[in-house]
Amino acid sequence: MNYKKYGKRQPVIGLTKRIYDFVGGFLGLTEGTPLQIKLAKLAYILFGCALVLALIVFGVNKFGDSQEIVIYAISTGIAIIPESLVAVLTITMVVATTVMRKANVVVRDLSALEALGGVTNICSDKTGTLTQGAMIVRKVWIPSKTIYTVQDSKHPSNPKEGRVTVAEKKDATPESQEKRDFDQERSAATLKFDVPEEKLNPPKEESKTEKIATMNPELEAFLLSAALCNLATVRHEPEPQDDRPEWQVTGEPTEIALQVFAHRLDSGKKATEAKGWKQVAEFPFDSSIKRMSVVYNGPGLDHSMIFTKGAVERIIDLCTTVGTGDNQEPMTDEYKEEILKQMDAFASQGQRVLAIASRPWEGMYTEKTSAENTEDDSALRQRVESGLTLLGLAGIYDPPRRETTPAIAECSTAGIRVHMLTGDHPATAEAIAKEVGIIPRNPSILRDDVAKSIVLKASDFDKLTDEEIDALPELPLVLARCAPDTKTRMIEALRRRGAFMAMTGDGVNDAPSLSRADVGIAMGSGSDVAKSASKIVLTDDKFNSIVAAIREGRRMFDNIQKFILHLLTSNVGEVILLIAGLGFQDEAGLSVFPVSPLQILWINLVTSSFPAFGLGREAASREVMRKPPHDKKSGVFTKQVLVDMIVYGILMGSLTLATFIIIVYGANNGQLGRDCNKQWGETCEPVFRARAAVFAELTWLILFSAWEFKDIRRSMFRLDPDSTSRFPLFKDLYQNKFLFWAVTIGAISVFPVVYIPVLNTRVFKHTAITWEWALAIGALILFIAGMELWKLTKRTFRLLEDRAVVRGAFSQGEDNGRRFHHTFSMGSLKSWRSIGRKETTETSHSPDAEK
């Protein structure tokens, strides 16, 4: 390092950082997941505290080297270490992964479990995740000003269901429709709320002008290209087995939809190839140019044919003509504008629009392509995909999943922002985003600058510098025509804003963004490369599975907080008891154990462990998705956890110490005997009785505190505020059966430990007790009352509350993407009731890996 360039201090700073990274990595303080780092730091802090406590013990005993002093020092160190923490944490994570697997979420990396609870933004693909991935061709536009419509079809894979009608196109451009004046609508006299455009201005009845479609040359040319430039298959099984559907389809949903449409008019790929069409070359779909082409030799033709399909903007730039036969016209700028308007008309209805084109090759196609994509192959592809003739547009509809909007609403309630990153046209993406509630249907409820930035094309987003992106009032909620590099830039933009994001993907090109995201989520139908780069795999590709995983991650995070609080509270109470016990010195001048070393181990390993396991299995609270994501910096050790640990620990330590003092000094005049740490003697009976009472009391306090920690703010006597029962305590406690029986059996196990002869006096160093049980029970009542009083104080004065979820003018997913915040009249209630009642066509799910 050049010190003249960077300064003389820089080499020292750099060396210090390298040493810190090496030592920190060795000790686990700089490497691993956030939770692992936090627990590593906790372990070293507790280890340091144990050493300090040991020094205190030695100091109080004037650094004597007797065996009793050493054992007392070790016991004090043991008391502060939660020995079962690692085991409880591991089992809790294993249980969480099992629960997620049943919810169609496969966890590949355990670090994702803790990360899910802190997710602030979800960047999701559209096709197959927010939508059903079961596409159907709804509209087809032929350049002869004809529109074909598929009607009455509820099963996308069945070409025999429904009918295809044809109508002459009059003027379906968006400009021809009357635009809404939202400012004028806000007046009480004309209030229409935020009614969807298709419901406010329903399409005019055209049944009289529509008729059943029949084959013609223009439609035949369109179907020929759509069927052959296609890798999907549609197969009919007259007698399906194992509850399989009658029509079997394979391939990408987009291509399946086109192939099914061709089958509706008996022009499927298999039937067409049976007539003599033979494929000789293929130029596969490329996400960078968003198109694919095939080359076929046809029956009776002295030349090959090129068939192409892809994004409308990309295809029309390659076309020189439009239409076929007598209706063929040259491609002009005016015609391009008309085509784009027609595309917008389809896209505004939520349809993905593809352009279909073809052209004859000069002679028979004989060119060869190499196994690897070279410059020569690119040049050949450019030559093939030029001078095309546009045959028509296909509007393909992919209905949103029924569960998507409620899941997005749940994310909004939980302080999570949902972004849709899709390869579709901006109008298509915007229509679907409005339908599922990612963006408001009425953008006027947002500030102008925010409304302009929530929907962007990837090309416009990529043109912005990092500084310009950071200056946006809000990052885009919808990115259309999204490329893999755009996803990576979106991740970096979110990270610069302090977000903690989850990113979905399914293609090979998504691997970089999946690996760079905080939580990479791959689709089960996606590529193996995407799955390898991700931390989580969704086997059903559904968006609500992501939300379920986040809910489970938050549940696990809350439960980790609960059992850490439970374990550390008992450790604090034990340390207070043992440090105060240094003042109890016997006739030999040695400190007397208020609890024996084996009692401490029994409490830490047996008494505390099983209730901690039970807390790890606790069900999610009602508020788990009503609070913001947890803070990455504080992690599980929030201010509330730390304060509660100290308050409850002091209360526990004080009560057990008071019990020991009452028995030894109140009932037995301070008789501490001699060598009572080693063995039983007649003079040691007060100490042994006091130890038995303290052991029983400490055990019960720890066990019953586990029930209190089912909710660290709400009263144990009314954990469910919606319960109508007058005394729901037993019902609430029994919901977690493992915890219930862990506490119950643990509380009962105190009696044999106290009363079994020899085991009590020689092993645990205590003896049977009688009236002292009253002290233990009384302390338990006071402890529960103290915990309830502290919880009541926190609720009353709103102490140590979680941050509230910040809400803006628009909450995603709320009322199907609409918020009713305008003044309304009684006359509008009937219209209000009908808002949002939108039927979603039931279709079977087909996975999609389209980019």
Secondary structure in CASP SS format (residue, H / E / C, confidence):
PFRMAT SS
TARGET T0000
AUTHOR 0000-0000-0000
METHOD secondary structure of the structure
MODEL  1
M C 1.00
N C 1.00
Y H 1.00
K H 1.00
K H 1.00
Y H 1.00
G C 1.00
K C 1.00
R H 1.00
Q H 1.00
P H 1.00
V H 1.00
I H 1.00
G H 1.00
L H 1.00
T H 1.00
K H 1.00
R H 1.00
I H 1.00
Y H 1.00
D H 1.00
F H 1.00
V H 1.00
G H 1.00
G H 1.00
F H 1.00
L H 1.00
G C 1.00
L C 1.00
T C 1.00
E C 1.00
G C 1.00
T C 1.00
P H 1.00
L H 1.00
Q H 1.00
I H 1.00
K H 1.00
L H 1.00
A H 1.00
K H 1.00
L H 1.00
A H 1.00
Y H 1.00
I H 1.00
L H 1.00
F H 1.00
G H 1.00
C H 1.00
A H 1.00
L H 1.00
V H 1.00
L H 1.00
A H 1.00
L H 1.00
I H 1.00
V H 1.00
F H 1.00
G H 1.00
V H 1.00
N C 1.00
K C 1.00
F C 1.00
G C 1.00
D C 1.00
S C 1.00
Q H 1.00
E H 1.00
I H 1.00
V H 1.00
I H 1.00
Y H 1.00
A H 1.00
I H 1.00
S H 1.00
T H 1.00
G H 1.00
I H 1.00
A H 1.00
I H 1.00
I C 1.00
P C 1.00
E C 1.00
S C 1.00
L H 1.00
V H 1.00
A H 1.00
V H 1.00
L H 1.00
T H 1.00
I H 1.00
T H 1.00
M H 1.00
V H 1.00
V H 1.00
A H 1.00
T H 1.00
T H 1.00
V H 1.00
M H 1.00
R H 1.00
K H 1.00
A C 1.00
N C 1.00
V E 1.00
V E 1.00
V E 1.00
R C 1.00
D C 1.00
L C 1.00
S H 1.00
A H 1.00
L H 1.00
E H 1.00
A H 1.00
L H 1.00
G C 1.00
G C 1.00
V C 1.00
T C 1.00
N E 1.00
I E 1.00
C E 1.00
S E 1.00
D C 1.00
K C 1.00
T C 1.00
G C 1.00
T C 1.00
L C 1.00
T E 1.00
Q C 1.00
G C 1.00
A C 1.00
M C 1.00
I E 1.00
V E 1.00
R E 1.00
K E 1.00
V E 1.00
W E 1.00
I E 1.00
P C 1.00
S C 1.00
K C 1.00
T E 1.00
I E 1.00
Y E 1.00
T E 1.00
V E 1.00
Q E 1.00
D C 1.00
S C 1.00
K C 1.00
H C 1.00
P C 1.00
S C 1.00
N C 1.00
P C 1.00
K C 1.00
E C 1.00
G C 1.00
R E 1.00
V E 1.00
T E 1.00
V E 1.00
A E 1.00
E E 1.00
K C 1.00
K C 1.00
D C 1.00
A C 1.00
T C 1.00
P H 1.00
E H 1.00
S H 1.00
Q C 1.00
E C 1.00
K C 1.00
R C 1.00
D C 1.00
F H 1.00
D H 1.00
Q H 1.00
E H 1.00
R C 1.00
S C 1.00
A H 1.00
A H 1.00
T H 1.00
L C 1.00
K C 1.00
F C 1.00
D C 1.00
V C 1.00
P C 1.00
E H 1.00
E H 1.00
K H 1.00
L H 1.00
N C 1.00
P C 1.00
P C 1.00
K C 1.00
E C 1.00
E C 1.00
S C 1.00
K C 1.00
T C 1.00
E C 1.00
K E 1.00
I E 1.00
A C 1.00
T C 1.00
M C 1.00
N C 1.00
P H 1.00
E H 1.00
L H 1.00
E H 1.00
A H 1.00
F H 1.00
L H 1.00
L H 1.00
S H 1.00
A H 1.00
A H 1.00
L H 1.00
C C 1.00
N C 1.00
L C 1.00
A C 1.00
T E 1.00
V E 1.00
R E 1.00
H E 1.00
E C 1.00
P C 1.00
E C 1.00
P C 1.00
Q C 1.00
D C 1.00
D C 1.00
R C 1.00
P C 1.00
E C 1.00
W E 1.00
Q E 1.00
V E 1.00
T E 1.00
G C 1.00
E C 1.00
P H 1.00
T H 1.00
E H 1.00
I H 1.00
A H 1.00
L H 1.00
Q H 1.00
V H 1.00
F H 1.00
A H 1.00
H H 1.00
R H 1.00
L C 1.00
D C 1.00
S C 1.00
G C 1.00
K H 1.00
K H 1.00
A H 1.00
T H 1.00
E H 1.00
A H 1.00
K C 1.00
G C 1.00
W C 1.00
K E 1.00
Q E 1.00
V E 1.00
A E 1.00
E E 1.00
F E 1.00
P E 1.00
F E 1.00
D E 1.00
S C 1.00
S C 1.00
I C 1.00
K C 1.00
R E 1.00
M E 1.00
S E 1.00
V E 1.00
V E 1.00
Y E 1.00
N E 1.00
G C 1.00
P C 1.00
G C 1.00
L C 1.00
D C 1.00
H C 1.00
S E 1.00
M E 1.00
I E 1.00
F E 1.00
T E 1.00
K E 1.00
G E 1.00
A E 1.00
V H 1.00
E H 1.00
R H 1.00
I H 1.00
I H 1.00
D C 1.00
L C 1.00
C E 1.00
T E 1.00
T E 1.00
V E 1.00
G C 1.00
T C 1.00
G H 1.00
D H 1.00
N H 1.00
Q C 1.00
E E 1.00
P E 1.00
M C 1.00
T C 1.00
D H 1.00
E H 1.00
Y H 1.00
K H 1.00
E H 1.00
E H 1.00
I H 1.00
L H 1.00
K H 1.00
Q H 1.00
M H 1.00
D H 1.00
A H 1.00
F H 1.00
A H 1.00
S C 1.00
Q C 1.00
G C 1.00
Q E 1.00
R E 1.00
V E 1.00
L E 1.00
A E 1.00
I E 1.00
A E 1.00
S E 1.00
R E 1.00
P E 1.00
W C 1.00
E C 1.00
G C 1.00
M C 1.00
Y C 1.00
T C 1.00
E C 1.00
K C 1.00
T C 1.00
S C 1.00
A C 1.00
E C 1.00
N C 1.00
T C 1.00
E H 1.00
D H 1.00
D H 1.00
S H 1.00
A H 1.00
L H 1.00
R H 1.00
Q H 1.00
R H 1.00
V H 1.00
E C 1.00
S C 1.00
G C 1.00
L E 1.00
T E 1.00
L E 1.00
L E 1.00
G E 1.00
L E 1.00
A E 1.00
G E 1.00
I E 1.00
Y E 1.00
D C 1.00
P C 1.00
P E 1.00
R C 1.00
R C 1.00
E C 1.00
T H 1.00
T H 1.00
P H 1.00
A H 1.00
I H 1.00
A H 1.00
E H 1.00
C H 1.00
S H 1.00
T H 1.00
A C 1.00
G C 1.00
I C 1.00
R E 1.00
V E 1.00
H E 1.00
M E 1.00
L E 1.00
T C 1.00
G C 1.00
D C 1.00
H C 1.00
P H 1.00
A H 1.00
T H 1.00
A H 1.00
E H 1.00
A H 1.00
I H 1.00
A H 1.00
K H 1.00
E H 1.00
V H 1.00
G C 1.00
I C 1.00
I C 1.00
P C 1.00
R C 1.00
N C 1.00
P H 1.00
S H 1.00
I H 1.00
L C 1.00
R C 1.00
D H 1.00
D H 1.00
V H 1.00
A H 1.00
K H 1.00
S H 1.00
I C 1.00
V E 1.00
L E 1.00
K E 1.00
A H 1.00
S H 1.00
D H 1.00
F H 1.00
D H 1.00
K H 1.00
L C 1.00
T C 1.00
D H 1.00
E H 1.00
E H 1.00
I H 1.00
D H 1.00
A H 1.00
L C 1.00
P C 1.00
E C 1.00
L C 1.00
P C 1.00
L C 1.00
V E 1.00
L E 1.00
A E 1.00
R C 1.00
C C 1.00
A C 1.00
P H 1.00
D H 1.00
T H 1.00
K H 1.00
T H 1.00
R H 1.00
M H 1.00
I H 1.00
E H 1.00
A H 1.00
L H 1.00
R H 1.00
R H 1.00
R C 1.00
G C 1.00
A C 1.00
F C 1.00
M E 1.00
A E 1.00
M E 1.00
T E 1.00
G E 1.00
D C 1.00
G C 1.00
V H 1.00
N H 1.00
D H 1.00
A H 1.00
P H 1.00
S H 1.00
L H 1.00
S H 1.00
R H 1.00
A C 1.00
D C 1.00
V E 1.00
G E 1.00
I E 1.00
A E 1.00
M E 1.00
G C 1.00
S C 1.00
G C 1.00
S C 1.00
D H 1.00
V H 1.00
A H 1.00
K H 1.00
S H 1.00
A H 1.00
S C 1.00
K C 1.00
I E 1.00
V E 1.00
L E 1.00
T C 1.00
D C 1.00
D C 1.00
K C 1.00
F H 1.00
N H 1.00
S H 1.00
I H 1.00
V H 1.00
A H 1.00
A H 1.00
I H 1.00
R H 1.00
E H 1.00
G H 1.00
R H 1.00
R H 1.00
M H 1.00
F H 1.00
D H 1.00
N H 1.00
I H 1.00
Q H 1.00
K H 1.00
F H 1.00
I H 1.00
L H 1.00
H H 1.00
L H 1.00
L H 1.00
T H 1.00
S H 1.00
N H 1.00
V H 1.00
G H 1.00
E H 1.00
V H 1.00
I H 1.00
L H 1.00
L H 1.00
I H 1.00
A H 1.00
G H 1.00
L H 1.00
G H 1.00
F C 1.00
Q E 1.00
D C 1.00
E C 1.00
A C 1.00
G C 1.00
L C 1.00
S E 1.00
V C 1.00
F C 1.00
P C 1.00
V C 1.00
S C 1.00
P H 1.00
L H 1.00
Q H 1.00
I H 1.00
L H 1.00
W H 1.00
I H 1.00
N H 1.00
L H 1.00
V H 1.00
T H 1.00
S C 1.00
S H 1.00
F H 1.00
P H 1.00
A H 1.00
F H 1.00
G H 1.00
L H 1.00
G H 1.00
R C 1.00
E C 1.00
A C 1.00
A C 1.00
S C 1.00
R C 1.00
E C 1.00
V C 1.00
M C 1.00
R C 1.00
K C 1.00
P C 1.00
P C 1.00
H C 1.00
D C 1.00
K C 1.00
K C 1.00
S C 1.00
G C 1.00
V C 1.00
F C 1.00
T C 1.00
K H 1.00
Q H 1.00
V H 1.00
L H 1.00
V H 1.00
D H 1.00
M H 1.00
I H 1.00
V H 1.00
Y H 1.00
G H 1.00
I H 1.00
L H 1.00
M H 1.00
G H 1.00
S H 1.00
L H 1.00
T H 1.00
L H 1.00
A H 1.00
T H 1.00
F H 1.00
I H 1.00
I H 1.00
I H 1.00
V H 1.00
Y H 1.00
G H 1.00
A C 1.00
N C 1.00
N C 1.00
G C 1.00
Q C 1.00
L C 1.00
G C 1.00
R C 1.00
D C 1.00
C C 1.00
N C 1.00
K C 1.00
Q C 1.00
W C 1.00
G C 1.00
E H 1.00
T H 1.00
C H 1.00
E H 1.00
P H 1.00
V H 1.00
F H 1.00
R H 1.00
A H 1.00
R H 1.00
A H 1.00
A H 1.00
V H 1.00
F H 1.00
A H 1.00
E H 1.00
L H 1.00
T H 1.00
W H 1.00
L H 1.00
I H 1.00
L H 1.00
F H 1.00
S H 1.00
A H 1.00
W H 1.00
E H 1.00
F C 1.00
K C 1.00
D C 1.00
I C 1.00
R C 1.00
R C 1.00
S C 1.00
M H 1.00
F H 1.00
R H 1.00
L C 1.00
D C 1.00
P C 1.00
D C 1.00
S C 1.00
T C 1.00
S C 1.00
R C 1.00
F C 1.00
P C 1.00
L H 1.00
F H 1.00
K H 1.00
D H 1.00
L H 1.00
Y H 1.00
Q C 1.00
N C 1.00
K H 1.00
F H 1.00
L H 1.00
F H 1.00
W H 1.00
A H 1.00
V H 1.00
T H 1.00
I H 1.00
G H 1.00
A H 1.00
I H 1.00
S C 1.00
V H 1.00
F H 1.00
P H 1.00
V H 1.00
V H 1.00
Y H 1.00
I C 1.00
P C 1.00
V C 1.00
L H 1.00
N H 1.00
T H 1.00
R H 1.00
V H 1.00
F C 1.00
K C 1.00
H C 1.00
T C 1.00
A C 1.00
I C 1.00
T C 1.00
W C 1.00
E H 1.00
W H 1.00
A H 1.00
L H 1.00
A H 1.00
I H 1.00
G H 1.00
A H 1.00
L H 1.00
I H 1.00
L H 1.00
F H 1.00
I H 1.00
A H 1.00
G H 1.00
M H 1.00
E H 1.00
L H 1.00
W H 1.00
K H 1.00
L H 1.00
T H 1.00
K H 1.00
R H 1.00
T H 1.00
F C 1.00
R C 1.00
L C 1.00
L C 1.00
E C 1.00
D C 1.00
R C 1.00
A C 1.00
V C 1.00
V C 1.00
R C 1.00
G C 1.00
A C 1.00
F C 1.00
S C 1.00
Q C 1.00
G C 1.00
E C 1.00
D C 1.00
N C 1.00
G C 1.00
R C 1.00
R C 1.00
F C 1.00
H C 1.00
H C 1.00
T C 1.00
F C 1.00
S C 1.00
M H 1.00
G H 1.00
S H 1.00
L H 1.00
K H 1.00
S H 1.00
W H 1.00
R H 1.00
S H 1.00
I C 1.00
G C 1.00
R C 1.00
K C 1.00
E C 1.00
T C 1.00
T C 1.00
E C 1.00
T C 1.00
S C 1.00
H C 1.00
S C 1.00
P C 1.00
D C 1.00
A C 1.00
E C 1.00
K C 1.00
END
